[in-house]
Amino acid sequence: MSQTTTMTQLQRELHINRDIDQAMNQLLPQMKAFMDDTQIWKSDMELNQLQNLLSTAQDTQSVEVVKNFIYYQMGRDNRGSSWRKSERNQPSFGDRLIQALDELRDTAVLITEAYGGQTGDIDKAWMNLTRLYLGNLRRYFYYHKRTGSGGR
């Protein structure tokens, strides 16, 4: 029998959550590099904007809903000074964040493949990764916004 047929749903979820936690060891340095590159804390973005994004992620089971919230924020950024802020001909902060969330799906697929790679498991893992990523992004932003620190 294969590993996937002998595992219960609960066991599979526990293994997936463990692997998500381990994946964060690679994802958080990438998130910090993204944030350091954009230095979004020097923009007009306020702490509550990222808290609202995180709240949206916690209130839904859909990463697409979270991405739509980012598009909404980009549309509201009339001066291009936060969500649509762009440096050195790079895509905007919002576009880069959406790209990062899309890349989290690839991580979710890799994690769940070992346990059968079922669509429901992939979507749950993607959402969990998104919540963890955004929560840590918000904390990193908070640190820089409050301390005025430009370094790592």
Secondary structure, 3 states (H helix, E strand, C coil): CCHHHHCCHHHHHHHHHHHHHHHHHHHHHHHHHHHHHHCHHHCCCCHHHHHHHHHHHHHCCCHHHHHHHHHHHHHHCCCCCCCCCCCCCCCCHHHHHHHHHHHHHHHHHHHHHCCCCCHHHHHHHHHHHHHHHHHHHHHHHHHHHHHCCCCC
